Amino acid sequence: MTYDTWQRRRFLQLAGLAGAGWLTTISEILAHRAEGRAPREPAQSVILLWLAGGPSQLETFDPHPGAAIAGGTTAIDTAVRGMQLAAGLARLAEQMADVSLVRSLVSKEGDHERGTYLVKTGYRPNPTLVHPSLGAICCHRLPVGNTEIPRHISILPNQWPARGGFLGNCYDAFKTSDPAEPVPDVVSRISAERQTARRQDREFVDRVFAQGRSRQTVAVQHGQMIEQAQSMMTSAQLRAFEISDEPVAVRAKYGDTPFGRGCLAARRLVEQGVRCVEVTLAGWDSHANNHGTHAQLLQILDPAFAALIQDLRERELLDRTVVLCGGEFGRTPRINPLDGRDHWPHGFSMALAGGGLRGGQVIGETDPEGGKHVADPRGVADIHATVLSALGIGPADEEISPAGRPVKLSEGAVIESLLTERG
Amino acid sequence: MWARNLLFAGVCLGGLAALVAGLSPLHRRPSRETESPRPRPAEFASAVDRLNASLGDVRQREKLAPAPRAPVQAIARRLSLALMGTIPSLAEIRELEAQPDESVVAWWFDHLWADRRASDYLAERLARAYVGTQDGPFLIYRRRRFVSWLADELHANRPYDQLVTQLIATDGLWTSKPATNFITVTAMPDQERGPDPNLLAARVARAFLGVRLDCAECHDHPFQPWKQEQFQALAGFFACTHNSLRGIREIAGPIEVENSATATPVSVIPAVPFAEDCLPSTGPLRERLARWVTSAENSAFARATANRAWALLFGRPLVEPIDDIPVEGVPPALAILADDFVEHGYDLRRLLALIAASDAFQCDSRSAAEVNVAEDCAETLEQTTNDWTTFPLTRLRPEQVVGSLLQSASLPTLDHQSHIILRFGRAIGQAEFIKHYGDSGEDEFAPQAATIPQRLLLMNGQLVYDKTKDNLINNAATQIAALASSDEKAVEIAYLACLTRRPSAAESRHFAAKLADSRGTERRQRMQDLYWALVNSTEFSWNH
């Protein structure tokens, strides 16, 4: 009798589930029909425009024109009604329909190194564990595909490029300088013939060393890394670094600066399946002469950022590439006696675009009086959670740290209003 | 007038001659005094025996056959890498080989220890555990000052308990009392925050006691005995430490630390998580803490130090991870080392010498019984042997790789007595190389595999090119090609300079055949190719 009851109950439960499932399918079909298209593929890559030193939110993405804290900085209108940028970002202003701004980032890290760690990894520095940066997570979680060149690249890195952390140093960013210069160490200086002979000699020495140590020498993967390095040296994908292949007009749009060239190379690298490129523009640490410093740097940032968004869109790459732009913290609303602004982690901005994220949105608001109160405060981890979601990676998924502790990819909350466009 | 011209020309010529003489490989300094090793007391030998027996017990239980003793050159290479961050020079190998076999390791250890390069290098390695690698706060943190002070202390072989007491308890300015940088590195003046008690408590527990008490910083530890209260109580010892114009000082006041989970202050009574009896009841807070940490009855201190000393010599600690040593059930070898360390007045030199004298340190990295593994069932690096029956393979740190590279390109020893131009060039090349090779930072004993950029750097990088290219004044490869008496001799010198061993018969044949009948540029190129193959081998980039 109990057995029968159980069966009936079970049957009903299953039927109920099936019914609900059926309804879900219908509703999904209806929803998609309403949107008029199939569900979007998750994003594939991330480009981080890293403004090292901590840019002033007031002179970039969060102007307060007319307020005392502006110190005379004016604002310009953008392609999105009601959304303003600081003067100096005129070209970016035209692209703002695709770009959203989070203006209410708050953190506790007012030191460059610690702030950089926080923004790049989504975690505060912790002596027990080195967290992987966003790019390392992308490389770890997303398939390799046909990419023969490093999938995590840092162009013009400062002293703290993105790292693999506890996922392993194989996820550290590959560091390279201005794309006008050759990629470091990928070209041999001798004839192909001598190269082959050297390689054979190296293998010969390694075979002798492996005698009696075969178990260990297999584990150290030395030969394997050399083979991979060699296949990279001969890969046609390396041409992605050769921005001289681009028409002059395209190069001009990005700006004839190392950072502009870096952004153009980033676009070419993403086309080759590279998962994450960070391009650094340093010099924002304006403890003195804040306005002058920013005016100069904006002349570099504005064309490069705007051209990148436009170029990605025209090549239908924007939907599968998340673009982030920001630094380790913002700068004080109060102007110091040297006409500078100091470190300010209590309300700073970051721009997000592409990857299926909604553009033209503004999240949060800082105090026009310069106080620490911000509306809709967001942690840096929320940016990470949002970007990971756009990449189809669950932010709450866990990795096991070397100490055996489960660690979430991000402890932040997804900013839903940026995701709603996704199917 | 002509006399002045003559004088000027003479000065120029004299200067040039001095420069050439200083840089030339033909110019040999008289080698440093080759003293016989400091005699080791008889009880040292019995301590070594106890250590060997404790590791032997494990092997017997597991029925593992220990590897035979490694060649003396291989042991010397391990010691040089551990204590100086470089491989021995050809000149040093020659000196080493002139020593009687029974005392050669002890002689080499003493020879290295007496060299200022050893204290400089060890200071940098230890500083990573004490203050990390970050730049720290501007002005009030002087890392170089701190490291050079630490090197002085190590050179004087200051008892380790006194050294640690200075780190924890010193008051004063970061310039005149460099030990206080241990405290100031945690301050954040631009945030108007003084030294951080939580960070300091975490450092003390990890670096000196081998305990990850900070895993309980935000909440009670799920599978270790540590409670959040215990962490906060330990942090309490730093709660009254402030930074002023007169430097680090303890100022009486309320004892409050921040609850990291809620970012709110909590009042605490400073207390220690174990060995409570060793804590003095009176005195300034940090002094009480230092006396507790370094107390002879607080076994965690000596164990953590022994584990770190082991890691410095082997490239991997006896108990992994290095700063997470269980309270109960440590390997007997660690207990023996710790007890010996306490008995002999916290003598770091003796501790390192004792480990260096052990069978585990001196055994071969080739196993006695060769096992063949197919690639697909290979183990990861973490899983490979740590039963200490063979010497483990560990990846050299960036500064060890670049140190070895520079030394292999020079037949005489590169040390503090080297020519200033050589040292200057070395420093620049070194910094650039480390930046590209990638420093593993604080977490230096986590097992790491090789990476592609590192391989590319050694295959095609500027420094390797500069150090192997045609250059009779500076580069060993060119010098060997031009000066060696025979092809076989040339191969042997290259092997000794790069890999600290002689080539096997097969290797000698293989490479001598390549040099045969070559002369001039062609011979020098073939020598460069040999150097390239050697510095790109697994053997060169790994400790073994």
HADDOCK unambig.tbl for C-alpha pairs under 7 A between the chains (distance, minus, plus):
assign (segid A and resid 110 and name CA) (segid B and resid 191 and name CA) 6.59 0.50 0.50
assign (segid A and resid 170 and name CA) (segid B and resid 451 and name CA) 5.61 0.50 0.50
assign (segid A and resid 174 and name CA) (segid B and resid 453 and name CA) 6.79 0.50 0.50
assign (segid A and resid 185 and name CA) (segid B and resid 456 and name CA) 5.54 0.50 0.50
assign (segid A and resid 185 and name CA) (segid B and resid 457 and name CA) 5.66 0.50 0.50
assign (segid A and resid 185 and name CA) (segid B and resid 460 and name CA) 4.92 0.50 0.50
assign (segid A and resid 185 and name CA) (segid B and resid 461 and name CA) 5.08 0.50 0.50
assign (segid A and resid 186 and name CA) (segid B and resid 456 and name CA) 6.43 0.50 0.50
assign (segid A and resid 186 and name CA) (segid B and resid 460 and name CA) 6.63 0.50 0.50
assign (segid A and resid 187 and name CA) (segid B and resid 460 and name CA) 6.55 0.50 0.50
assign (segid A and resid 188 and name CA) (segid B and resid 460 and name CA) 5.41 0.50 0.50
assign (segid A and resid 198 and name CA) (segid B and resid 529 and name CA) 5.92 0.50 0.50
assign (segid A and resid 198 and name CA) (segid B and resid 533 and name CA) 5.79 0.50 0.50
assign (segid A and resid 201 and name CA) (segid B and resid 533 and name CA) 5.82 0.50 0.50
assign (segid A and resid 202 and name CA) (segid B and resid 533 and name CA) 4.44 0.50 0.50
assign (segid A and resid 202 and name CA) (segid B and resid 534 and name CA) 6.68 0.50 0.50
assign (segid A and resid 202 and name CA) (segid B and resid 536 and name CA) 6.71 0.50 0.50
assign (segid A and resid 202 and name CA) (segid B and resid 537 and name CA) 5.80 0.50 0.50
assign (segid A and resid 205 and name CA) (segid B and resid 537 and name CA) 6.61 0.50 0.50
assign (segid A and resid 206 and name CA) (segid B and resid 537 and name CA) 5.92 0.50 0.50
assign (segid A and resid 206 and name CA) (segid B and resid 538 and name CA) 6.20 0.50 0.50
assign (segid A and resid 209 and name CA) (segid B and resid 539 and name CA) 6.60 0.50 0.50
assign (segid A and resid 212 and name CA) (segid B and resid 366 and name CA) 4.54 0.50 0.50
assign (segid A and resid 212 and name CA) (segid B and resid 367 and name CA) 5.57 0.50 0.50
assign (segid A and resid 212 and name CA) (segid B and resid 370 and name CA) 5.27 0.50 0.50
assign (segid A and resid 213 and name CA) (segid B and resid 365 and name CA) 7.00 0.50 0.50
assign (segid A and resid 213 and name CA) (segid B and resid 366 and name CA) 5.09 0.50 0.50
assign (segid A and resid 213 and name CA) (segid B and resid 367 and name CA) 6.60 0.50 0.50
assign (segid A and resid 214 and name CA) (segid B and resid 372 and name CA) 6.40 0.50 0.50
assign (segid A and resid 214 and name CA) (segid B and resid 373 and name CA) 7.00 0.50 0.50
assign (segid A and resid 215 and name CA) (segid B and resid 371 and name CA) 6.94 0.50 0.50
assign (segid A and resid 215 and name CA) (segid B and resid 372 and name CA) 6.86 0.50 0.50
assign (segid A and resid 215 and name CA) (segid B and resid 373 and name CA) 6.08 0.50 0.50
assign (segid A and resid 216 and name CA) (segid B and resid 384 and name CA) 6.55 0.50 0.50
assign (segid A and resid 216 and name CA) (segid B and resid 393 and name CA) 6.76 0.50 0.50
assign (segid A and resid 218 and name CA) (segid B and resid 375 and name CA) 6.86 0.50 0.50
assign (segid A and resid 218 and name CA) (segid B and resid 378 and name CA) 6.58 0.50 0.50
assign (segid A and resid 219 and name CA) (segid B and resid 378 and name CA) 6.43 0.50 0.50
assign (segid A and resid 219 and name CA) (segid B and resid 379 and name CA) 5.88 0.50 0.50
assign (segid A and resid 219 and name CA) (segid B and resid 380 and name CA) 5.21 0.50 0.50
assign (segid A and resid 219 and name CA) (segid B and resid 381 and name CA) 5.16 0.50 0.50
assign (segid A and resid 220 and name CA) (segid B and resid 381 and name CA) 6.22 0.50 0.50
assign (segid A and resid 220 and name CA) (segid B and resid 449 and name CA) 5.79 0.50 0.50
assign (segid A and resid 220 and name CA) (segid B and resid 450 and name CA) 6.87 0.50 0.50
assign (segid A and resid 221 and name CA) (segid B and resid 449 and name CA) 6.90 0.50 0.50
assign (segid A and resid 221 and name CA) (segid B and resid 450 and name CA) 6.70 0.50 0.50
assign (segid A and resid 222 and name CA) (segid B and resid 450 and name CA) 6.12 0.50 0.50
assign (segid A and resid 222 and name CA) (segid B and resid 538 and name CA) 6.01 0.50 0.50
assign (segid A and resid 225 and name CA) (segid B and resid 450 and name CA) 6.77 0.50 0.50
assign (segid A and resid 225 and name CA) (segid B and resid 451 and name CA) 6.27 0.50 0.50
assign (segid A and resid 225 and name CA) (segid B and resid 452 and name CA) 5.45 0.50 0.50
assign (segid A and resid 225 and name CA) (segid B and resid 455 and name CA) 6.83 0.50 0.50
assign (segid A and resid 226 and name CA) (segid B and resid 452 and name CA) 6.93 0.50 0.50
assign (segid A and resid 226 and name CA) (segid B and resid 455 and name CA) 5.98 0.50 0.50
assign (segid A and resid 228 and name CA) (segid B and resid 452 and name CA) 6.84 0.50 0.50
assign (segid A and resid 229 and name CA) (segid B and resid 452 and name CA) 5.41 0.50 0.50
assign (segid A and resid 229 and name CA) (segid B and resid 455 and name CA) 6.71 0.50 0.50
assign (segid A and resid 229 and name CA) (segid B and resid 456 and name CA) 6.13 0.50 0.50
